[in-house]
């Protein structure tokens, strides 16, 4: 299954109240459950020095991904 994970990264810019602004970035993640997606996203975030948090994780209605790695027969010349 595929999940859409939204991660918020704090930026150096401040809002009117003096709090850091958050830049939201979306990632597509392959996992068997929401719990696994949460763990993978957390490990991904741990490799970044910026302060961040997972904002949302939503199941994506994708059957399969057609790309050069998964289905190379469609990409041959």
WOBELDA-V665476 format. One record per pair of residues at least 4 apart in sequence whose ideal C-beta (glycine too) atoms are under 7 Angstrom apart, sorted by the first residue. I is the first residue (numbers start at 1). J is the second residue. If there is no record, write none. Layout:
i->I j->J
i->I j->J
This chain:
i->1 j->31
i->1 j->32
i->1 j->59
i->2 j->28
i->2 j->29
i->2 j->30
i->2 j->60
i->2 j->62
i->3 j->29
i->3 j->31
i->3 j->37
i->3 j->57
i->3 j->58
i->3 j->59
i->3 j->60
i->4 j->26
i->4 j->28
i->4 j->58
i->4 j->60
i->5 j->27
i->5 j->29
i->5 j->37
i->5 j->41
i->5 j->54
i->5 j->57
i->6 j->24
i->6 j->26
i->6 j->55
i->6 j->56
i->7 j->25
i->7 j->27
i->7 j->41
i->7 j->45
i->7 j->52
i->7 j->54
i->7 j->55
i->8 j->22
i->8 j->24
i->8 j->52
i->8 j->53
i->8 j->55
i->9 j->22
i->9 j->23
i->9 j->25
i->9 j->50
i->9 j->52
i->10 j->20
i->10 j->22
i->10 j->50
i->10 j->51
i->11 j->20
i->11 j->21
i->11 j->23
i->13 j->21
i->14 j->18
i->14 j->19
i->14 j->20
i->14 j->21
i->15 j->19
i->15 j->21
i->24 j->55
i->28 j->60
i->29 j->37
i->29 j->40
i->29 j->41
i->31 j->36
i->31 j->37
i->31 j->40
i->32 j->36
i->33 j->37
i->34 j->38
i->34 j->57
i->35 j->39
i->36 j->40
i->37 j->41
i->37 j->57
i->38 j->42
i->38 j->54
i->38 j->57
i->39 j->43
i->40 j->44
i->41 j->45
i->41 j->54
i->42 j->46
i->45 j->52
i->48 j->52
i->65 j->70
i->66 j->70
i->66 j->71
i->66 j->74
i->67 j->71
i->68 j->72
i->68 j->75
i->72 j->76
